[in-house]
Amino acid sequence: MLNPVALSIIANTFTEPARRARAMGVWASVVGISFAVGPVLGGVLVGTVGWRAIFWVNVPVGLAAIWLTQRFVPESRAPRPRRLDPVAQILIVVLLAGVTAGTIEGPARGWTSPLIIACYAAAAVAAVGVALTESRRREPLIDPRFFASAPFSGAALTAFAAFAALAGFLFLNTIYLQSARGYSAITAGLLILPMAATNVVTARLSGRLVAAGRPRVALLIAGAAIAAGAGVLMTVSTATPIAELVAVYVVFGIGFGFVNPPISNTAVSGMPAAQSGVAASIASTCRQVGATLGVAVTGLLVAGHAGSGFTAASHGGWAVVCGCGLVVIGVGYASTSAWARRTAQRTHDLLIAEPEGGVTVHDRDPAAAS
C-alpha cells in the first residue's frame, strides 16, 4: 500500500503530469480495495484459523507480486548507481526508534524516567546528526534541498498527518467495535466496508481533480472530511446507532480517498525525473512514520482502558485524528499557493542544473544558490 517503489514506477512510466495524476488516482483506488478486503479477510482468518493466519496469507501474495513484477513492470535505473549512506540510515533509525519507543513507553515508565529521557535525547541528537551529515554529502540519502520546495514539504507533512489519522482511526475504531460494542472480528470488518468502498470511488475523483490542476480542492475536501468524521466520533458512546457510525465511516472514507493522489503526485511532480524515486520514497516514509506515531499517540491516550471505559477514553484519541484533518486543510491550502509553486520551480531548477553526483554544500557558489 505504501510502497515507494510503486510510486516510483508510476512516476517514471507516466511522465505527463495529467496522466500521472490520473494513474495516482487509480493506484489510490486499489489501496481502497485493499481496505475493503483486508479487514473482512482478516476477520475471517482470525475467527476461523487463528491470528497467525494473517501472516501466512502474505506468503502467496508476496510470491504473486514477484511473478507479476517480473512479467509486467518495465526495468528502470539511474544512469549511475548512488552510493550507500549508512551513517544517515543509522541516524534515521535511531531518530524514529527513539521517538516511537519514548511515546509508547512514556505512560508506563513515567515521562521523567531516565529511559524515556534517553529515548528522546537520542532522537534529538540523531535529528541534528542527519541535518549536519546530509548537508555535506555529495549523494545524501535525503537531500535537504528537497524541503526548500513548499509543495514537496507540504506533501510530506500531509502524508504524515493523513496516515496518522488513518492509523489512529483503524486502531481506535477496531477496539471500539470489538471491545466496547462486543462485535466479532468479522462483523467489525464488515462495518467499515462502506469506508473502504467510498475510498475507491473518491480516489479516482481526486486523481481527476489533480490532473485538472486543482490539488487544493482535493486536499481541502480531504482535510474537512477527515476532521468532520473524527469530530463526530469524539462524541461516540456505546449507544451510538450503527447507522450513524456507518455514515461517519463514509465521511472518513471520502477524506482519505481524496488525500492520497495529491500527496503522491505533488511529491514527485516538482522534481527532476532522476530524483522522483527518492522523492516518492520520502513521501512514503512520511506515511509510514505517520501511521506508526498515529497508533502510538492514540494508544497512549487510551492506555489501560477497555470495555465501556474505552469509549470515554477514546475521545482524546479522536481529537488527535480530528487535529490531523485540520493539519491537512492548513498545509494543503498553503502548499498549493502561488508562493509555493515558485519555491518548487526554484528547487527544480537548482536540482536539474546540478551535474549527476552533485556537489557538496561547501562547493556551491552561495551567490548562485541564492
C-alpha positions as CSV (number, residue, x, y, z in Angstrom):
1,M,0.0,0.0,0.0
2,L,2.7,2.5,0.9
3,N,5.5,1.1,-1.3
4,P,7.7,3.8,-2.6
5,V,8.7,1.5,-5.5
6,A,5.1,1.6,-6.7
7,L,5.1,5.4,-6.7
8,S,8.5,5.5,-8.5
9,I,7.2,3.1,-11.2
10,I,4.1,5.3,-11.7
11,A,6.3,8.5,-11.8
12,N,8.7,7.1,-14.4
13,T,6.0,5.4,-16.5
14,F,3.6,8.3,-16.7
15,T,5.8,11.3,-17.3
16,E,3.0,13.6,-18.5
17,P,1.6,15.4,-15.4
18,A,-2.1,14.9,-16.1
19,R,-1.8,11.2,-16.9
20,R,0.4,10.7,-13.9
21,A,-2.2,12.3,-11.6
22,R,-4.9,10.0,-13.0
23,A,-2.7,7.0,-12.5
24,M,-2.1,8.1,-8.9
25,G,-5.9,8.1,-8.6
26,V,-6.2,4.6,-9.9
27,W,-3.4,3.4,-7.5
28,A,-5.2,5.1,-4.6
29,S,-8.4,3.3,-5.6
30,V,-6.6,0.0,-5.4
31,V,-5.5,1.0,-1.9
32,G,-9.1,1.4,-1.1
33,I,-9.9,-2.1,-2.4
34,S,-7.3,-3.4,0.0
35,F,-9.0,-1.6,2.8
36,A,-12.2,-3.3,1.8
37,V,-10.8,-6.8,1.5
38,G,-8.2,-6.6,4.3
39,P,-10.5,-6.2,7.4
40,V,-13.0,-8.7,6.2
41,L,-10.4,-11.3,5.2
42,G,-8.5,-10.7,8.4
43,G,-11.7,-11.2,10.5
44,V,-12.5,-14.4,8.7
45,L,-8.9,-15.8,9.2
46,V,-8.8,-14.7,12.9
47,G,-12.2,-16.2,13.5
48,T,-11.6,-19.5,11.8
49,V,-7.9,-20.3,11.5
50,G,-6.3,-18.1,14.1
51,W,-4.4,-14.9,14.3
52,R,-1.2,-16.5,12.8
53,A,-3.0,-17.0,9.5
54,I,-2.9,-13.2,8.8
55,F,0.9,-13.6,8.5
56,W,0.9,-16.8,6.4
57,V,-1.5,-15.3,3.9
58,N,1.2,-12.9,2.9
59,V,3.4,-15.7,1.5
60,P,1.3,-16.4,-1.6
61,V,0.6,-12.7,-2.0
62,G,4.3,-11.9,-2.0
63,L,5.1,-14.7,-4.5
64,A,2.3,-13.4,-6.8
65,A,3.8,-9.9,-6.6
66,I,7.2,-11.2,-7.5
67,W,5.8,-13.0,-10.6
68,L,3.7,-10.1,-11.7
69,T,6.6,-7.7,-11.3
70,Q,8.9,-9.8,-13.5
71,R,6.2,-10.1,-16.1
72,F,4.7,-6.6,-16.4
73,V,6.9,-4.0,-14.7
74,P,9.5,-2.4,-17.1
75,E,13.0,-2.0,-15.8
76,S,14.3,1.5,-15.0
77,R,17.5,2.5,-13.4
78,A,19.5,5.7,-12.8
79,P,22.4,6.4,-15.2
80,R,24.8,5.8,-12.3
81,P,24.1,4.0,-9.0
82,R,24.1,6.2,-6.0
83,R,26.4,5.3,-3.1
84,L,25.1,4.0,0.2
85,D,24.7,6.4,3.1
86,P,25.0,4.1,6.1
87,V,25.5,6.9,8.6
88,A,22.3,8.6,7.7
89,Q,20.4,5.3,7.7
90,I,21.6,4.5,11.2
91,L,20.8,8.0,12.4
92,I,17.3,7.9,10.9
93,V,16.6,4.5,12.6
94,V,17.7,5.9,15.9
95,L,15.5,9.0,15.4
96,L,12.4,7.1,14.6
97,A,13.0,4.4,17.2
98,G,13.7,6.9,19.9
99,V,10.5,8.9,19.3
100,T,8.3,5.9,18.9
101,A,9.7,4.0,21.9
102,G,9.5,7.1,24.1
103,T,5.9,7.8,23.1
104,I,4.8,4.2,23.7
105,E,6.6,3.6,27.0
106,G,6.2,7.0,28.4
107,P,2.9,6.4,30.3
108,A,4.1,3.2,31.9
109,R,7.6,4.2,32.9
110,G,6.9,7.9,33.6
111,W,7.8,10.8,31.3
112,T,10.7,11.8,33.6
113,S,12.3,8.4,33.8
114,P,15.9,8.0,32.6
115,L,14.9,5.6,29.9
116,I,12.3,7.9,28.3
117,I,14.6,10.9,28.6
118,A,17.3,8.9,26.9
119,C,15.0,7.9,24.1
120,Y,14.0,11.5,23.3
121,A,17.6,12.7,23.7
122,A,18.9,10.1,21.3
123,A,16.2,11.1,18.8
124,A,17.2,14.7,19.1
125,V,20.9,14.0,18.7
126,A,20.1,11.8,15.7
127,A,18.0,14.5,14.1
128,V,20.8,17.1,14.4
129,G,23.2,14.5,13.1
130,V,21.1,13.8,10.0
131,A,20.8,17.5,9.2
132,L,24.6,18.0,9.5
133,T,25.8,15.0,7.7
134,E,23.2,15.1,4.8
135,S,24.0,18.8,4.1
136,R,27.7,17.9,3.5
137,R,27.4,14.7,1.4
138,R,27.7,14.6,-2.3
139,E,25.0,11.9,-2.6
140,P,22.8,12.2,0.5
141,L,20.2,9.7,1.5
142,I,17.8,12.6,2.0
143,D,18.7,15.8,0.1
144,P,17.8,18.7,2.4
145,R,17.2,20.9,-0.6
146,F,14.1,18.9,-1.4
147,F,12.4,20.6,1.5
148,A,13.0,24.1,0.0
149,S,10.1,23.2,-2.2
150,A,6.9,24.1,-0.3
151,P,4.7,21.7,-2.3
152,F,7.1,18.8,-1.5
153,S,7.4,19.7,2.2
154,G,3.6,20.1,2.2
155,A,3.1,16.7,0.6
156,A,5.4,15.1,3.2
157,L,3.6,16.8,6.1
158,T,0.2,16.0,4.7
159,A,1.2,12.3,4.2
160,F,2.3,12.2,7.9
161,A,-0.9,13.8,9.1
162,A,-3.2,11.8,6.9
163,F,-1.8,8.4,7.7
164,A,-1.5,9.3,11.4
165,A,-5.3,10.0,11.1
166,L,-5.9,6.7,9.3
167,A,-3.9,4.6,11.6
168,G,-5.5,6.2,14.7
169,F,-8.9,5.7,13.1
170,L,-8.4,2.0,12.5
171,F,-6.8,1.4,15.9
172,L,-9.5,3.2,17.9
173,N,-12.4,2.0,15.8
174,T,-11.3,-1.7,15.9
175,I,-11.1,-1.7,19.7
176,Y,-14.3,0.3,20.0
177,L,-16.3,-2.1,17.8
178,Q,-14.9,-5.3,19.4
179,S,-14.3,-4.3,23.0
180,A,-16.9,-1.6,23.7
181,R,-19.7,-2.9,21.4
182,G,-18.9,-6.6,21.5
183,Y,-18.8,-7.3,17.8
184,S,-16.8,-10.2,16.3
185,A,-13.7,-9.5,14.2
186,I,-15.7,-10.4,11.0
187,T,-18.6,-8.1,11.9
188,A,-16.2,-5.3,12.7
189,G,-14.5,-5.7,9.3
190,L,-17.9,-5.7,7.5
191,L,-18.9,-2.5,9.3
192,I,-16.0,-0.5,7.9
193,L,-16.6,-1.7,4.3
194,P,-18.5,1.5,3.5
195,M,-15.4,3.5,4.3
196,A,-13.3,1.4,2.0
197,A,-15.8,1.4,-0.8
198,T,-16.1,5.2,-0.6
199,N,-12.3,5.5,-0.8
200,V,-12.3,3.5,-4.0
201,V,-14.6,6.0,-5.7
202,T,-13.3,9.2,-4.3
203,A,-9.7,8.4,-5.0
204,R,-10.5,8.3,-8.7
205,L,-12.3,11.6,-8.4
206,S,-9.3,13.1,-6.6
207,G,-7.0,11.9,-9.3
208,R,-9.1,13.7,-11.9
209,L,-9.1,16.9,-9.8
210,V,-5.3,16.8,-9.6
211,A,-5.0,16.1,-13.3
212,A,-7.1,19.2,-13.9
213,G,-4.7,21.3,-11.9
214,R,-6.9,21.5,-8.8
215,P,-5.0,19.7,-6.0
216,R,-6.0,22.3,-3.5
217,V,-9.7,21.4,-3.9
218,A,-8.9,17.7,-3.3
219,L,-6.8,18.5,-0.2
220,L,-9.4,20.8,1.3
221,I,-12.2,18.2,0.8
222,A,-9.9,15.5,2.3
223,G,-9.0,17.5,5.4
224,A,-12.6,18.7,6.0
225,A,-14.0,15.1,5.7
226,I,-11.3,13.6,8.0
227,A,-11.8,16.3,10.6
228,A,-15.6,16.1,10.4
229,G,-15.7,12.3,10.7
230,A,-13.3,12.3,13.7
231,G,-15.2,15.3,15.2
232,V,-18.4,13.3,15.3
233,L,-16.6,10.3,16.8
234,M,-15.4,12.5,19.6
235,T,-19.0,12.1,21.0
236,V,-19.4,8.4,20.4
237,S,-20.8,6.2,23.1
238,T,-21.8,2.5,23.5
239,A,-25.3,3.5,22.5
240,T,-24.4,5.3,19.3
241,P,-26.6,3.9,16.4
242,I,-24.9,1.7,13.9
243,A,-26.4,3.8,11.1
244,E,-24.7,6.9,12.5
245,L,-21.3,5.1,12.7
246,V,-21.6,3.8,9.1
247,A,-22.4,7.4,7.9
248,V,-19.3,8.7,9.8
249,Y,-17.2,5.9,8.2
250,V,-18.4,7.0,4.8
251,V,-17.4,10.6,5.5
252,F,-13.9,9.5,6.7
253,G,-13.6,7.3,3.6
254,I,-14.3,10.4,1.4
255,G,-11.5,12.2,3.2
256,F,-8.9,9.5,2.9
257,G,-9.8,8.8,-0.7
258,F,-9.3,12.5,-1.7
259,V,-6.0,12.8,0.2
260,N,-3.7,10.2,-1.5
261,P,-3.5,11.3,-5.2
262,P,-2.4,15.0,-4.4
263,I,0.2,13.7,-1.9
264,S,1.7,11.2,-4.3
265,N,1.6,13.5,-7.4
266,T,2.9,16.6,-5.6
267,A,5.8,14.7,-4.1
268,V,7.2,13.8,-7.5
269,S,5.8,16.3,-9.9
270,G,8.2,19.2,-8.9
271,M,11.3,17.1,-9.0
272,P,13.6,16.1,-11.9
273,A,13.0,12.6,-13.3
274,A,16.2,11.3,-11.8
275,Q,15.1,12.4,-8.3
276,S,11.5,11.2,-8.5
277,G,12.2,7.8,-6.9
278,V,13.9,9.5,-3.9
279,A,11.1,12.0,-3.6
280,A,8.5,9.2,-3.7
281,S,10.4,7.3,-1.1
282,I,10.5,10.3,1.3
283,A,6.7,10.7,0.9
284,S,6.1,7.1,1.6
285,T,8.4,7.1,4.6
286,C,6.3,10.0,6.0
287,R,3.2,7.8,5.5
288,Q,4.9,5.0,7.5
289,V,6.1,7.3,10.2
290,G,2.7,9.0,10.5
291,A,0.9,5.6,10.8
292,T,3.4,4.4,13.4
293,L,3.1,7.5,15.6
294,G,-0.7,7.7,14.9
295,V,-1.1,4.4,16.7
296,A,1.4,5.3,19.4
297,V,-0.2,8.6,20.3
298,T,-3.8,7.4,20.2
299,G,-2.8,4.3,22.1
300,L,-1.1,6.5,24.7
301,L,-4.4,8.4,25.2
302,V,-6.5,5.2,25.8
303,A,-3.9,3.1,27.6
304,G,-5.3,1.0,30.4
305,H,-9.0,1.3,29.3
306,A,-11.1,-1.5,27.9
307,G,-14.8,-2.2,27.5
308,S,-17.2,0.7,28.2
309,G,-14.4,2.7,29.8
310,F,-12.6,2.7,26.5
311,T,-15.3,4.7,24.8
312,A,-14.9,7.7,27.0
313,A,-11.1,7.4,26.9
314,S,-11.1,7.3,23.1
315,H,-12.5,10.8,22.8
316,G,-9.0,12.3,23.3
317,G,-7.7,10.0,20.5
318,W,-10.5,11.1,18.2
319,A,-9.5,14.7,18.9
320,V,-6.0,13.9,17.7
321,V,-7.4,12.4,14.5
322,C,-9.6,15.5,14.0
323,G,-6.5,17.7,14.5
324,C,-4.7,15.7,11.8
325,G,-7.6,16.6,9.4
326,L,-7.2,20.3,10.3
327,V,-3.5,20.0,9.5
328,V,-4.3,18.6,6.1
329,I,-6.5,21.6,5.4
330,G,-4.0,24.2,6.5
331,V,-1.0,22.6,4.8
332,G,-3.0,21.8,1.7
333,Y,-4.0,25.4,1.3
334,A,-0.5,26.8,1.9
335,S,1.3,24.3,-0.2
336,T,-0.8,25.0,-3.3
337,S,-0.4,28.8,-3.3
338,A,1.4,30.8,-5.9
339,W,4.3,31.3,-3.5
340,A,4.6,27.5,-3.0
341,R,4.7,27.0,-6.8
342,R,7.6,29.4,-7.1
343,T,9.6,27.6,-4.4
344,A,9.0,24.3,-6.3
345,Q,10.3,25.9,-9.5
346,R,13.4,27.2,-7.8
347,T,14.1,23.8,-6.3
348,H,13.6,22.1,-9.6
349,D,15.9,24.5,-11.4
350,L,18.6,24.0,-8.7
351,L,18.5,20.2,-8.9
352,I,18.2,20.0,-12.6
353,A,21.2,22.3,-13.1
354,E,23.4,20.3,-10.9
355,P,25.5,17.6,-12.6
356,E,24.7,14.0,-11.6
357,G,26.5,13.1,-8.5
358,G,26.0,16.5,-7.0
359,V,28.4,18.8,-5.1
360,T,28.8,19.5,-1.5
361,V,27.2,22.5,0.1
362,H,30.6,24.0,0.6
363,D,31.5,23.6,-3.1
364,R,28.5,25.6,-4.4
365,D,28.7,29.3,-5.0
366,P,26.5,30.9,-2.4
367,A,25.5,33.7,-4.8
368,A,24.4,31.2,-7.4
369,A,22.5,29.2,-4.9
370,S,20.5,32.2,-3.9
